[in-house]
Amino acid sequence: MNLEQIVATVRAGGRIDAGQALRLYHEAPTALLGRLADGIRARKHPDRVVTYIIDRNVNYTNVCVARCAFCAFYRPVGSAEGYVLGFDELYRKIDETIAVGGVQLLLQGGHNPDLPLTWYEDLFRNIKARYPSFKLHALSPPEVIHLSRLSNLPVPAVLSRLIAAGMDSVPGGGAEILVDRVRKLLHCHGKASADEWLDVMRHAHRAGLRTTATMMYGTVETDEERIEHMLRLRELQDDTAGFTAFIAWSYQPDHTELAGNEATGVDYLRTLALSRIVLDNFDNVQASWVTQGGKVGQLSLAYGANDMGSVMIEENVVRAAGASYCMDEVEIVRNIEDAGFTAERRNMHYERLGGPIFRERAVPRMRELATARADGDTSVPDELKHYPARSRQGKALRVVQ
């Protein structure tokens, strides 16, 4: 099939295969890719509404044994820069989030061997007792696998216990590229193989949870492997229909072991457009302004995106690798409306919640994203003494407490 035939197939609403997707990516001009993706966006969302969510991206610990080569955020066990947030710290973050109209916590962190499954269960239950309607979009597939290994329980049992404790949905972190050749080169195969990541999502969907799907590109993968990643997600979505949205972002190289260069904004827009075309069974595609900046985020709305993601309030992982873009609700709405769309708030299930909060009541402007903790704060949560540690350093800390 030549390029013209592939373009005709896409415009007619047909599905393309790996070879056709690769040819489209290699041969189609960027403007054409954008028009094709925008046409699909318009068919799925003809009312020209672009959504966003007000939530907070909290990384509860930076201690991690996975040691991914692309990560600038983690600290090894025993590091003086390692932290675990206390329950009271997390409650304060939730209070601040609710105060600006937030509806959920995006809770992800390192694979900390000194935080057992019961720590997560107690945290979730305590949050739900204090904030019954507040949502927990929590724990990526590799974190679930980590807890499965720590507890010697199968993934479905871990998910069942977390759901019972209050977990509402699963974020799509840790996918990187769902090709094991790439995952081994990035040193992330040990935390989750491609099949293991997909298997957690399959079990989550079967348990009734909705999840997101992600792709971090621009490291060591080929174009063919990016497309393989998309096709594996498409296949699972055909089976379960459990993904609410797809989010792609470019690798941020600063301060990482892998180093290298960041992909260009044009590469981002082409990859975004291709994802909208290939992932024909995904209703929502999210713009990644947190890695691309507000203006490329706005331009994403002409390349297939129908969602501007999260106001975020806090971010730690991308910031550690050198990116520090910030947009509060006012700026997100301005970017949406200046692009010719109507802005509406949503929840994780993409149910619309109404217009911008700042037009209903006064909300303080946010000029920079918050961090997990203030610099120099080395405090240790008092409740940690109630949970058994596995590492030598963790056990010694419990004794001191």
C-alpha positions as CSV (number, residue, x, y, z in Angstrom):
1,M,0.0,0.0,0.0
2,N,1.5,3.3,-1.0
3,L,1.3,6.6,1.0
4,E,-1.8,7.9,-0.8
5,Q,-3.7,4.6,-0.1
6,I,-2.6,4.7,3.6
7,V,-3.8,8.3,3.9
8,A,-7.1,7.3,2.3
9,T,-7.5,4.4,4.7
10,V,-7.0,6.7,7.7
11,R,-9.4,9.3,6.4
12,A,-12.0,6.6,5.9
13,G,-11.7,5.5,9.5
14,G,-9.8,2.3,8.7
15,R,-7.2,0.6,10.8
16,I,-3.5,0.5,9.7
17,D,-0.9,-2.1,10.5
18,A,2.7,-1.8,11.6
19,G,4.2,-1.5,8.1
20,Q,1.6,1.1,7.1
21,A,2.2,3.1,10.3
22,L,5.9,3.1,9.7
23,R,5.5,4.3,6.1
24,L,3.2,7.0,7.2
25,Y,5.6,8.2,9.9
26,H,8.6,8.1,7.5
27,E,7.0,9.6,4.4
28,A,4.1,11.8,5.4
29,P,4.9,15.5,5.8
30,T,4.3,16.8,9.4
31,A,1.4,19.0,8.4
32,L,-0.3,16.0,6.7
33,L,0.2,13.8,9.8
34,G,-1.4,16.6,11.9
35,R,-4.4,16.9,9.6
36,L,-5.0,13.2,9.7
37,A,-4.7,13.1,13.5
38,D,-6.9,16.2,13.9
39,G,-9.5,14.6,11.7
40,I,-9.7,11.6,14.0
41,R,-9.9,13.9,17.0
42,A,-12.8,15.8,15.4
43,R,-14.7,12.6,14.7
44,K,-14.3,11.4,18.3
45,H,-14.9,14.8,19.9
46,P,-17.0,16.9,17.5
47,D,-18.0,19.4,20.1
48,R,-14.5,20.9,20.2
49,V,-14.2,20.5,24.0
50,V,-10.7,20.1,25.3
51,T,-10.5,18.7,28.9
52,Y,-8.1,19.0,31.7
53,I,-7.9,17.7,35.3
54,I,-6.9,19.5,38.5
55,D,-4.9,17.0,40.6
56,R,-1.5,16.7,42.3
57,N,1.3,14.5,41.2
58,V,2.9,13.3,44.4
59,N,5.9,11.0,44.6
60,Y,5.7,9.5,48.0
61,T,9.3,8.2,48.1
62,N,12.4,8.6,45.9
63,V,14.1,5.5,47.3
64,C,14.2,2.9,44.6
65,V,16.0,-0.4,43.9
66,A,15.1,-0.5,40.2
67,R,17.9,1.9,39.1
68,C,16.6,2.7,35.6
69,A,19.3,4.3,33.4
70,F,17.0,7.1,32.3
71,C,15.8,8.2,35.8
72,A,17.3,11.2,37.5
73,F,14.8,11.1,40.4
74,Y,15.6,7.9,42.3
75,R,18.0,7.6,45.2
76,P,19.5,4.2,46.4
77,V,18.6,2.7,49.7
78,G,20.5,4.4,52.5
79,S,21.0,7.7,50.6
80,A,21.0,10.8,52.7
81,E,18.8,12.3,50.0
82,G,16.2,9.5,50.2
83,Y,12.8,10.3,51.6
84,V,9.4,8.8,52.5
85,L,6.5,11.2,52.9
86,G,4.6,10.9,56.1
87,F,0.8,10.5,56.2
88,D,0.4,14.0,57.7
89,E,2.5,15.4,54.9
90,L,0.2,13.7,52.3
91,Y,-2.9,15.0,54.1
92,R,-1.6,18.6,53.8
93,K,-1.0,18.1,50.1
94,I,-4.5,16.8,49.7
95,D,-5.9,19.8,51.6
96,E,-4.0,22.1,49.3
97,T,-5.2,20.3,46.2
98,I,-8.9,20.4,47.3
99,A,-8.5,24.1,48.0
100,V,-7.8,24.8,44.3
101,G,-10.5,22.5,43.0
102,G,-8.5,19.3,42.8
103,V,-10.2,16.0,42.7
104,Q,-7.5,13.4,42.8
105,L,-4.0,12.4,43.8
106,L,-1.7,10.9,41.3
107,L,0.5,8.8,43.6
108,Q,3.6,7.2,42.3
109,G,7.0,6.5,43.8
110,G,10.2,4.5,43.9
111,H,10.4,0.8,44.6
112,N,11.3,1.1,48.2
113,P,12.0,-2.2,49.9
114,D,11.1,-0.8,53.3
115,L,7.5,0.1,52.5
116,P,5.4,-3.1,52.7
117,L,2.0,-3.6,51.2
118,T,0.4,-2.9,54.6
119,W,1.9,0.6,54.5
120,Y,0.0,1.3,51.3
121,E,-3.2,-0.2,52.6
122,D,-3.1,1.9,55.8
123,L,-2.3,5.0,53.8
124,F,-5.2,4.5,51.3
125,R,-7.7,3.7,54.1
126,N,-6.7,6.7,56.1
127,I,-7.0,9.0,53.1
128,K,-10.5,7.6,52.2
129,A,-11.6,8.0,55.8
130,R,-10.6,11.7,55.8
131,Y,-11.6,12.5,52.2
132,P,-14.3,10.0,51.1
133,S,-14.9,11.5,47.6
134,F,-11.2,12.2,46.8
135,K,-9.8,9.8,44.2
136,L,-6.5,7.9,44.3
137,H,-5.0,7.4,40.9
138,A,-2.2,5.3,42.3
139,L,0.7,2.9,41.7
140,S,2.0,2.2,38.2
141,P,2.3,-1.5,37.0
142,P,6.0,-1.8,38.1
143,E,5.0,-0.6,41.6
144,V,2.3,-3.2,41.7
145,I,4.8,-5.9,40.6
146,H,7.3,-4.7,43.2
147,L,4.6,-5.1,45.9
148,S,3.7,-8.5,44.5
149,R,7.4,-9.6,44.9
150,L,7.7,-8.1,48.4
151,S,4.6,-9.7,49.7
152,N,4.9,-13.0,47.8
153,L,1.3,-12.5,46.5
154,P,0.2,-12.7,42.9
155,V,-0.6,-9.5,41.1
156,P,-4.4,-10.0,41.2
157,A,-4.3,-10.5,45.0
158,V,-2.3,-7.3,45.4
159,L,-4.7,-5.4,43.3
160,S,-7.6,-6.8,45.2
161,R,-6.2,-5.6,48.5
162,L,-5.3,-2.2,47.2
163,I,-8.8,-1.8,45.7
164,A,-10.3,-2.8,49.0
165,A,-8.2,-0.1,50.7
166,G,-9.3,2.6,48.3
167,M,-7.3,2.6,45.1
168,D,-9.5,4.1,42.3
169,S,-7.5,3.7,39.2
170,V,-4.0,2.9,37.9
171,P,-1.6,5.3,36.1
172,G,0.3,4.2,33.1
173,G,3.8,4.9,34.3
174,G,6.7,2.5,33.9
175,A,5.8,1.6,30.3
176,E,8.7,3.3,28.7
177,I,8.8,1.3,25.5
178,L,7.0,-2.1,25.6
179,V,9.8,-4.0,23.8
180,D,12.1,-6.1,25.9
181,R,15.2,-5.3,23.9
182,V,14.7,-1.7,24.8
183,R,13.8,-2.4,28.4
184,K,17.0,-4.4,28.9
185,L,19.2,-1.6,27.5
186,L,17.4,0.9,29.8
187,H,17.9,-1.3,32.8
188,C,14.1,-1.4,33.5
189,H,13.4,-4.9,32.3
190,G,14.0,-6.2,35.9
191,K,11.2,-4.0,37.3
192,A,8.7,-5.2,34.6
193,S,9.0,-6.9,31.3
194,A,6.7,-5.7,28.5
195,D,4.4,-8.7,29.1
196,E,4.4,-8.1,32.9
197,W,3.4,-4.4,32.5
198,L,0.6,-5.4,30.1
199,D,-0.5,-8.2,32.5
200,V,-0.9,-5.8,35.4
201,M,-3.1,-3.6,33.2
202,R,-5.1,-6.6,32.0
203,H,-5.8,-7.7,35.6
204,A,-6.6,-4.1,36.7
205,H,-9.2,-3.8,33.8
206,R,-10.7,-7.2,34.7
207,A,-11.0,-6.0,38.3
208,G,-13.0,-3.0,37.1
209,L,-10.3,-0.4,37.3
210,R,-9.7,2.1,34.5
211,T,-6.1,3.0,33.7
212,T,-4.1,5.2,31.5
213,A,-1.3,4.2,29.1
214,T,2.0,6.0,28.4
215,M,5.1,5.9,26.2
216,M,8.4,7.5,27.0
217,Y,10.3,7.7,23.7
218,G,13.6,9.1,22.5
219,T,16.1,6.8,24.2
220,V,17.4,3.8,22.4
221,E,14.3,2.5,20.6
222,T,13.8,2.4,16.8
223,D,10.8,3.8,15.0
224,E,9.6,0.3,14.5
225,E,9.7,-0.3,18.3
226,R,7.7,2.8,19.0
227,I,5.0,1.5,16.7
228,E,5.2,-2.0,18.3
229,H,4.6,-0.3,21.7
230,M,1.4,1.3,20.3
231,L,0.2,-1.9,18.7
232,R,0.6,-3.8,22.0
233,L,-1.5,-1.2,23.7
234,R,-4.1,-1.3,20.9
235,E,-4.3,-5.1,21.2
236,L,-5.0,-5.0,24.9
237,Q,-7.5,-2.2,24.5
238,D,-9.3,-4.4,21.9
239,D,-9.5,-7.1,24.6
240,T,-10.5,-5.0,27.7
241,A,-11.4,-1.5,26.7
242,G,-9.9,-0.4,30.0
243,F,-7.6,2.4,29.0
244,T,-9.1,5.9,29.3
245,A,-6.2,7.8,27.6
246,F,-2.8,7.6,26.0
247,I,0.1,10.0,27.0
248,A,3.4,10.2,25.2
249,W,6.4,12.2,26.4
250,S,10.0,12.6,25.3
251,Y,12.9,11.3,27.4
252,Q,14.5,14.0,29.5
253,P,18.3,13.3,29.6
254,D,19.8,15.8,32.1
255,H,21.3,14.3,35.2
256,T,20.6,10.7,34.1
257,E,23.0,7.8,33.7
258,L,21.9,7.3,30.1
259,A,22.4,11.0,29.2
260,G,22.1,11.8,25.5
261,N,19.8,14.3,23.8
262,E,16.1,15.1,24.0
263,A,13.9,14.6,20.9
264,T,12.8,17.7,19.1
265,G,9.4,19.3,19.4
266,V,8.7,18.3,15.8
267,D,9.4,14.7,16.6
268,Y,7.0,15.0,19.5
269,L,4.2,16.3,17.3
270,R,4.8,13.6,14.7
271,T,4.8,10.9,17.4
272,L,1.7,12.3,19.0
273,A,-0.1,12.4,15.7
274,L,0.9,8.9,14.8
275,S,-0.4,7.6,18.2
276,R,-3.8,9.2,17.5
277,I,-3.9,7.4,14.1
278,V,-2.6,4.0,15.3
279,L,-4.5,3.9,18.6
280,D,-7.9,4.0,16.9
281,N,-9.6,2.4,20.0
282,F,-8.4,5.1,22.5
283,D,-10.9,7.9,23.0
284,N,-8.5,10.3,24.5
285,V,-5.0,11.4,23.7
286,Q,-3.3,13.8,26.2
287,A,-0.8,16.6,25.4
288,S,2.4,16.5,27.4
289,W,3.0,20.2,28.2
290,V,5.1,19.2,31.3
291,T,7.9,18.0,29.0
292,Q,7.2,20.2,25.9
293,G,6.1,23.5,27.4
294,G,2.8,25.3,27.1
295,K,3.1,26.4,23.5
296,V,3.9,23.0,22.1
297,G,1.2,21.6,24.4
298,Q,-1.2,24.1,22.7
299,L,0.0,23.0,19.3
300,S,-0.7,19.4,20.3
301,L,-4.4,20.2,20.0
302,A,-3.9,20.4,16.2
303,Y,-2.0,17.1,16.2
304,G,-4.6,14.8,17.7
305,A,-4.7,15.7,21.4
306,N,-8.1,16.4,23.0
307,D,-6.9,16.8,26.6
308,M,-4.3,19.1,28.2
309,G,-3.6,16.7,31.1
310,S,-3.2,17.9,34.6
311,V,-2.7,21.2,36.3
312,M,-0.4,19.0,38.4
313,I,0.4,21.4,41.3
314,E,3.5,19.3,42.1
315,E,6.1,17.5,40.0
316,N,9.4,15.9,41.0
317,V,10.5,13.3,38.4
318,V,10.7,15.4,35.2
319,R,12.1,18.3,37.2
320,A,15.0,16.1,38.4
321,A,15.9,15.6,34.7
322,G,15.9,19.3,34.0
323,A,12.4,20.2,32.8
324,S,10.4,22.6,35.0
325,Y,7.5,23.9,33.0
326,C,4.5,25.1,35.0
327,M,0.9,26.0,34.0
328,D,-1.8,26.7,36.4
329,E,-5.5,26.4,35.5
330,V,-5.7,30.0,34.2
331,E,-2.8,29.3,31.7
332,I,-4.1,25.9,30.7
333,V,-7.5,27.3,29.9
334,R,-6.0,30.3,28.1
335,N,-4.0,27.9,25.8
336,I,-7.1,25.8,25.1
337,E,-9.3,28.8,24.3
338,D,-6.7,30.6,22.2
339,A,-6.5,27.4,20.1
340,G,-10.2,27.7,19.4
341,F,-11.6,25.1,21.8
342,T,-13.8,25.1,24.9
343,A,-12.1,24.2,28.1
344,E,-13.8,21.9,30.7
345,R,-12.6,20.2,33.8
346,R,-12.8,16.4,34.1
347,N,-12.0,13.5,36.3
348,M,-9.9,10.4,35.6
349,H,-12.8,8.7,33.8
350,Y,-13.1,11.7,31.5
351,E,-16.5,12.6,33.0
352,R,-16.8,16.4,32.6
353,L,-17.2,18.4,35.8
354,G,-17.9,21.9,34.5
355,G,-16.0,25.0,33.5
356,P,-12.9,26.5,35.1
357,I,-12.8,26.8,38.9
358,F,-11.1,30.2,38.7
359,R,-14.2,31.6,37.0
360,E,-16.3,30.5,39.9
361,R,-14.2,31.7,42.8
362,A,-10.9,33.2,43.5
363,V,-8.0,30.8,43.3
364,P,-4.3,31.8,44.0
365,R,-2.1,31.8,40.9
366,M,0.6,29.1,40.7
367,R,3.9,30.4,39.3
368,E,5.9,27.2,39.9
369,L,5.2,23.6,40.6
370,A,5.6,22.4,44.2
371,T,8.1,19.7,45.2
372,A,7.7,16.7,47.4
373,R,9.7,18.3,50.2
374,A,11.5,21.5,51.0
375,D,15.3,21.3,50.4
376,G,17.1,20.1,53.5
377,D,14.1,18.4,55.0
378,T,15.4,15.0,56.2
379,S,12.6,14.2,58.6
380,V,11.5,10.6,59.0
381,P,7.8,9.9,59.4
382,D,7.0,8.6,62.9
383,E,4.5,5.9,61.5
384,L,7.3,4.1,59.7
385,K,8.3,2.4,63.0
386,H,5.1,0.4,62.8
387,Y,6.1,-1.4,59.5
388,P,8.8,-4.0,59.1
389,A,11.8,-3.0,57.0
390,R,13.7,-5.3,54.6
391,S,17.0,-3.4,54.0
392,R,19.8,-3.2,56.5
393,Q,19.5,0.6,56.5
394,G,15.8,0.5,57.0
395,K,16.0,-1.9,59.9
396,A,18.7,0.3,61.6
397,L,16.4,3.4,61.1
398,R,13.5,1.6,62.8
399,V,15.7,0.8,65.7
400,V,16.8,4.4,66.1
401,Q,13.1,5.5,66.0
